[in-house]
Amino acid sequence: MSELTDMNKAIEEVETEIRNIENEIIDQEAENTRLRQWRDYQYYGMLGADSNKTIENLNYQVEVLSKHTGIVIIDCKTEILFQDDFVVKKRKFISGNCDNIIFDLHMDMKESMDSDGKIQSYITNLSISVSDDFYTDLKQHVDKLSNDCNAQGFFNLLRPYNKWNKARDVTYQHFMKKYPKIVSRPDIHTLHMSHTKKKCTFEISWGFKVTDTYNILPDIKLTLQIPKKVKDSNYEVVESIPDKFHLMLEQLGIEKTFNTLVSLLT
């Protein structure tokens, strides 16, 4: 009887050992599959293991980006900083333009795969270099995007900025050409309207507002420069001018409002 019990016990121990070996094999196969997926991701990217299709897809994405946003990627390079089984740290260099806006992005990225085979990819450091006009107009926002490692936000700003920057340039050039003795432009933001026979100057500052969705809207302000004596004796009228100017912009538009200001000086 004891021999039968010992035999059953031995059989159970063998069966347990077999199950453990089978579980180890399953775990190893899962780990090997995960490792293959990770290597495929690193080599082919998320588009699959067909390199021709991958290249075609990337080219298509670049064409769509250029067509719908005006953004052209001139160069894109990747440097591997660190790599082990399931973690890789990269440094990407991206240069391009959006019409006359030239940019260079340097970003450090970390990519990893968790135990479920889920890929995680995020930017850990971002440096943005962009044309002077863009940076001057949007310095606060560019610095914040860099600190937040938000490359997508930067790309979202390029097209609307380009649109309104062109509108500002065209408008300023138009009035300088139309009224050369009255209108001047001391810098990219500012338009001066003054007359030698008048004792006042209109200074228009055209900046930009950035919305939460990275759209850009014009932010146009008027400052009136007049002799202190005149200002003190007409304080309430002078103080109300900026609000009336914004009301004119809303009701008349930019060109008619600017023409109205010029007419007050002639």
For each residue, the residues with C-beta under 8 A, 3 or more apart:
1: 4 5
2: 5 6
3: 6 7
4: 1 7 8
5: 1 2 8 9
6: 2 3 9 10
7: 3 4 10 11
8: 4 5 11 12
9: 5 6 12 13
10: 6 7 13 14
11: 7 8 14 15
12: 8 9 15 16
13: 9 10 16 17
14: 10 11 17 18
15: 11 12 18 19
16: 12 13 19 20
17: 13 14 20 21
18: 14 15 21 22
19: 15 16 22 23
20: 16 17 23 24
21: 17 18 24 25
22: 18 19 25 26
23: 19 20 26 27
24: 20 21 27 28
25: 21 22 28 29
26: 22 23 29 30
27: 23 24 30 31
28: 24 25 31 32
29: 25 26 32 33
30: 26 27 33 34
31: 27 28 34 35
32: 28 29 35 36
33: 29 30 36 37 117
34: 30 31 37 38 86 113 115 117
35: 31 32 38 39 85 86
36: 32 33 39 40
37: 33 34 40 41 113 117
38: 34 35 41 42 85 86 113
39: 35 36 42 43
40: 36 37 43 44 49
41: 37 38 44 45 46 111 113 119
42: 38 39 88 111
43: 39 40
44: 40 41 47 48 49 50 51 54
45: 41 54
46: 41 119
47: 44 53 54 57 58
48: 44 53 54
49: 40 44
50: 44 53 54
51: 44 54 55
52: 55 56
53: 47 48 50 56 57
54: 44 45 47 48 50 51 57 58
55: 51 52 58 59
56: 52 53 59 60
57: 47 53 54 60 61
58: 47 54 55 61 62
59: 55 56 62 63
60: 56 57 63 64
61: 57 58 64 65
62: 58 59 65 66 73
63: 59 60 66 67
64: 60 61 67 68
65: 61 62 68 69 71 73
66: 62 63 69 70 71 72 73
67: 63 64
68: 64 65
69: 65 66 98 155 158 159
70: 66 98 99 158 159 162
71: 65 66 96 97 98 155 158 159
72: 66 96 97 98
73: 62 65 66 76 94 95 96
74: 95 96 97
75: 93 94 95 96
76: 73 92 93 94 95
77: 92 93
78: 90 91 92 93
79: 90 91 92 93
80: 83 88 89 90
81: 89 90 91 108
82: 87 88 89
83: 80 87 88 89
84: 87 88
85: 35 38
86: 34 35 38 112 113
87: 82 83 84 110 111 112
88: 42 80 82 83 84 110 111 112
89: 80 81 82 83 108 109 110 111 124
90: 78 79 80 81 108 109 110 111
91: 78 79 81 106 107 108 109
92: 76 77 78 79 105 106 107 109
93: 75 76 77 78 79 104 105 106
94: 73 75 76 104 105 107
95: 73 74 75 76 102 103 104 105
96: 71 72 73 74 75 102 103
97: 71 72 74 100 101 102 103
98: 69 70 71 72 101 103 158 159 162
99: 70 162
100: 97 131 162
101: 97 98 130 131 133 134 158 161 162
102: 95 96 97 130 131
103: 95 96 97 98 128 129 130 131 134 154 158
104: 93 94 95 128 129 130
105: 92 93 94 95 126 127 128 129 151 154
106: 91 92 93 126 127 129
107: 91 92 94 123 125 126 127 149 151
108: 81 89 90 91 123 124 125 126
109: 89 90 91 92 121 122 123 124
110: 87 88 89 90 120 121 122 124
111: 41 42 87 88 89 90 119 120 121
112: 86 87 88 119 120 121
113: 34 37 38 41 86 117 118 119 120
114: 117 118 120
115: 34
116:
117: 33 34 37 113 114
118: 113 114
119: 41 46 111 112 113
120: 110 111 112 113 114
121: 109 110 111 112
122: 109 110 149
123: 107 108 109 126 149 151
124: 89 108 109 110 149
125: 107 108 149
126: 105 106 107 108 123 145 146 149 150 151
127: 105 106 107 146
128: 103 104 105 142 145 146 154
129: 103 104 105 106
130: 101 102 103 104 134 135 142 154
131: 100 101 102 103 134 135
132: 135 136
133: 101 136 137 165 188
134: 101 103 130 131 137 138 142 161 165
135: 130 131 132 138 139 142
136: 132 133 139 188 189
137: 133 134 161 165 188 189 207 208
138: 134 135 141 142 157 161 208 210
139: 135 136 142 143
140: 143 144
141: 138 144 145 157 210
142: 128 130 134 135 138 139 145 146 154
143: 139 140 146 147
144: 140 141 147 148 150
145: 126 128 141 142 148 150 151 153 154 157
146: 126 127 128 142 143 149
147: 143 144
148: 144 145 153
149: 107 122 123 124 125 126 146
150: 126 144 145 153 154
151: 105 107 123 126 145 154 155
152: 155 156
153: 145 148 150 156 157 214
154: 103 105 128 130 142 145 150 151 157 158
155: 69 71 151 152 158
156: 152 153 159 160 213 214
157: 138 141 145 153 154 160 161 210 214 216
158: 69 70 71 98 101 103 154 155 161 162
159: 69 70 71 98 156 162 163
160: 156 157 163 164 214 215 216
161: 101 134 137 138 157 158 164 165 208 216
162: 70 98 99 100 101 158 159 165 166
163: 159 160 166 167 216
164: 160 161 167 168 208 216 217 218
165: 133 134 137 161 162 168 169
166: 162 163 169 170
167: 163 164 170 171 218
168: 164 165 171 172 188 206 218
169: 165 166 172 173
170: 166 167 173 174
171: 167 168 174 175 206 254 255 258
172: 168 169 175 176 185 191 206
173: 169 170 176 177
174: 170 171 177 178 255
175: 171 172 178 179 183 191 258 262
176: 172 173 179 180 183 184 185 191
177: 173 174 180
178: 174 175 183
179: 175 176 182 183 193 262
180: 176 177 183
181: 195
182: 179 193 194 195 262 265 266
183: 175 176 178 179 180 191 192 193 262
184: 176 191 192 194
185: 172 176 188 190 191 192
186: 190 192
187: 190
188: 133 136 137 168 185
189: 136 137 205 206 207
190: 185 186 187 203 204 205 206
191: 172 175 176 183 184 185 203 204 206 258
192: 183 184 185 186 201 202 203 204
193: 179 182 183 201 202 203 204 261 262 265
194: 182 184 198 200 201 202 265
195: 181 182 198 265 266
196:
197:
198: 194 195 265
199: 226 227 230
200: 194 224 225 226 230 265
201: 192 193 194 224 225 226
202: 192 193 194 222 223 224 225 261 264 265
203: 190 191 192 193 222 223 224 225
204: 190 191 192 193 220 221 222 223 258 261
205: 189 190 220 221 222 223
206: 168 171 172 189 190 191 218 219 220
207: 137 189 218 219 220 221
208: 137 138 161 164 216 217 218 219
209: 216 217 218 219
210: 138 141 157 214 215 216
211: 214 215 216 217
212:
213: 156
214: 153 156 157 160 210 211
215: 160 210 211
216: 157 160 161 163 164 208 209 210 211
217: 164 208 209 211
218: 164 167 168 206 207 208 209 254
219: 206 207 208 209
220: 204 205 206 207 249 254
221: 204 205 207 242 245
222: 202 203 204 205 241 242 245 261
223: 202 203 204 205 242
224: 200 201 202 203 238 241
225: 200 201 202 203
226: 199 200 201 230 231 238
227: 199 230 231
228: 231 232
229: 232 233
230: 199 200 226 227 233 234
231: 226 227 228 234 235 238
232: 228 229 235
233: 229 230
234: 230 231 237 238
235: 231 232 238 239
236: 239 240
237: 234 240 241
238: 224 226 231 234 235 241
239: 235 236 242
240: 236 237 243 244
241: 222 224 237 238 244 245
242: 221 222 223 239 245 246
243: 240 246 247
244: 240 241 247 248
245: 221 222 241 242 248 249 257
246: 242 243 249 250
247: 243 244 250 251
248: 244 245 251 252 256 257 260
249: 220 245 246 252 253 254 257
250: 246 247
251: 247 248
252: 248 249 256 257 260
253: 249 256 257
254: 171 218 220 249 257 258
255: 171 174 258 259
256: 248 252 253 259 260
257: 245 248 249 252 253 254 260 261
258: 171 175 191 204 254 255 261 262
259: 255 256 262 263
260: 248 252 256 257 263 264
261: 193 202 204 222 257 258 264 265
262: 175 179 182 183 193 258 259 265 266
263: 259 260 266
264: 202 260 261
265: 182 193 194 195 198 200 202 261 262
266: 182 195 262 263
